[in-house]
Amino acid sequence: MAYDSDEWGRVEVYAQSYPNASVKRWKVSPANGSEPMWTRGGRELVYRKGDSVMAVSVDVENGRSARPERCSRDRILTTPGGPARAATTSRATASGFS
């Protein structure tokens, strides 16, 4: 399960074991993050960080995640099996993608 929370004073993205929530919980976003969504493959989370979309590989079984990377607009919209759903949480504007 993935969610965002401001319990420590700023909104961050967390991953948590499910259905047994007491097994593992960890912060995925190192500095701000919101609106997490799993990619179709279920091994990567995408989330918003300000006007950017970030992607991070998540190892749910071991409760670890890689370093988040900023997604390019092309990756968000075209990666097969990847974070295409992230486009639904972002706003398309006349001047670009935000």
Kinemage of the C-alpha trace (Angstrom):
@kinemage 1
@onewidth
@group {chain A} dominant
@subgroup {mainchain}
@vectorlist {calphas} color= white
{ca met a 1} P 0.000 0.000 0.000
{ca ala a 2} L 1.218 3.535 -0.716
{ca tyr a 3} L -0.086 6.816 0.662
{ca asp a 4} L 0.897 10.377 1.477
{ca ser a 5} L 0.835 11.858 4.964
{ca asp a 6} L 1.824 15.080 6.718
{ca glu a 7} L 2.185 13.478 10.143
{ca trp a 8} L 5.762 14.789 10.517
{ca gly a 9} L 5.028 18.345 9.364
{ca arg a 10} L 5.312 18.040 5.577
{ca val a 11} L 3.629 15.789 3.050
{ca glu a 12} L 5.674 12.671 2.240
{ca val a 13} L 5.013 9.396 0.402
{ca tyr a 14} L 5.084 6.167 2.400
{ca ala a 15} L 4.827 2.481 1.517
{ca gln a 16} L 3.397 0.009 3.987
{ca ser a 17} L 2.888 -3.727 4.095
{ca tyr a 18} L -0.673 -4.899 3.517
{ca pro a 19} L -2.824 -6.512 4.819
{ca asn a 20} L -0.644 -6.749 7.950
{ca ala a 21} L 0.269 -3.092 8.450
{ca ser a 22} L 2.484 -3.855 11.442
{ca val a 23} L 5.070 -5.727 9.339
{ca lys a 24} L 6.788 -2.794 7.612
{ca arg a 25} L 6.343 0.911 6.878
{ca trp a 26} L 8.875 3.252 5.310
{ca lys a 27} L 9.212 6.670 3.719
{ca val a 28} L 9.647 6.559 -0.048
{ca ser a 29} L 10.042 10.274 -0.820
{ca pro a 30} L 13.198 11.793 0.711
{ca ala a 31} L 11.961 15.389 0.471
{ca asn a 32} L 8.263 16.060 -0.102
{ca gly a 33} L 5.881 14.018 -2.205
{ca ser a 34} L 2.188 13.448 -2.723
{ca glu a 35} L -0.404 11.531 -4.734
{ca pro a 36} L 1.430 8.186 -5.046
{ca met a 37} L 0.256 5.670 -7.637
{ca trp a 38} L 1.567 2.195 -8.447
{ca thr a 39} L 2.646 1.567 -12.013
{ca arg a 40} L 0.944 -1.233 -13.914
{ca gly a 41} L 3.731 -3.669 -13.090
{ca gly a 42} L 3.367 -3.000 -9.355
{ca arg a 43} L 7.113 -2.635 -8.733
{ca glu a 44} L 7.388 1.100 -9.046
{ca leu a 45} L 5.634 4.079 -7.494
{ca val a 46} L 5.165 7.417 -9.161
{ca tyr a 47} L 4.310 10.508 -7.168
{ca arg a 48} L 4.198 14.276 -7.430
{ca lys a 49} L 6.907 16.485 -6.023
{ca gly a 50} L 5.816 20.037 -6.714
{ca asp a 51} L 5.409 20.303 -10.489
{ca ser a 52} L 7.510 17.185 -11.142
{ca val a 53} L 6.572 13.519 -11.342
{ca met a 54} L 9.007 11.209 -9.568
{ca ala a 55} L 9.427 7.440 -9.992
{ca val a 56} L 10.935 5.014 -7.505
{ca ser a 57} L 11.436 1.245 -7.580
{ca val a 58} L 9.942 -0.416 -4.511
{ca asp a 59} L 10.765 -3.827 -3.038
{ca val a 60} L 7.632 -4.474 -0.993
{ca glu a 61} L 8.772 -7.853 0.330
{ca asn a 62} L 11.927 -6.415 1.890
{ca gly a 63} L 10.604 -2.941 2.696
{ca arg a 64} L 13.115 -1.025 0.623
{ca ser a 65} L 13.034 1.481 -2.189
{ca ala a 66} L 15.583 2.892 -4.588
{ca arg a 67} L 16.481 6.553 -4.982
{ca pro a 68} L 13.590 8.432 -6.673
{ca glu a 69} L 14.217 9.866 -10.139
{ca arg a 70} L 12.430 12.668 -11.925
{ca cys a 71} L 10.388 11.398 -14.868
{ca ser a 72} L 10.545 13.040 -18.236
{ca arg a 73} L 7.250 13.907 -19.903
{ca asp a 74} L 7.919 11.306 -22.614
{ca arg a 75} L 8.487 8.524 -20.085
{ca ile a 76} L 5.281 9.325 -18.238
{ca leu a 77} L 3.165 9.242 -21.378
{ca thr a 78} L 4.797 6.470 -23.403
{ca thr a 79} L 6.503 3.832 -21.258
{ca pro a 80} L 4.768 0.471 -21.897
{ca gly a 81} L 3.768 -1.061 -18.568
{ca gly a 82} L 5.269 1.948 -16.852
{ca pro a 83} L 3.927 5.016 -15.131
{ca ala a 84} L 1.428 6.100 -17.791
{ca arg a 85} L -1.280 6.466 -15.129
{ca ala a 86} L 0.712 9.277 -13.540
{ca ala a 87} L -0.446 11.547 -16.341
{ca thr a 88} L -3.942 11.410 -14.859
{ca thr a 89} L -2.704 13.112 -11.665
{ca ser a 90} L -0.939 15.919 -13.481
{ca arg a 91} L -2.280 18.945 -15.277
{ca ala a 92} L -1.719 19.504 -18.971
{ca thr a 93} L -1.381 23.198 -19.770
{ca ala a 94} L -0.975 25.199 -22.952
{ca ser a 95} L 2.672 25.823 -22.067
{ca gly a 96} L 3.522 22.235 -21.201
{ca phe a 97} L 3.155 19.582 -18.578
{ca ser a 98} L 2.976 20.486 -14.919
